[in-house]
Amino acid sequence: MATPRPNLLLILTDHWRGDSLGRLGHPAADTPHLDSLSSGGTTFTSAYTPCPSCIAAR
């Protein structure tokens, strides 16, 4: 029997700082559902873009 493929959920947001989730240290962030998702998966805390404009970088 083949190994089942994992589920993948990619959430892209705009204009967030690195600590915008409550789980990542923002004192006023109330993001319980995103915190739960990120604690059970992979969270990328650093990203680099070749373009300073958000839309073109996607």
Summary of the structure (lengths in Angstrom):
residues: 58
radius of gyration: 14.5
end to end distance: 37.4
largest distance: 47.2
contacts: 75
relative contact order: 0.17
helix: 26%
strand: 0%
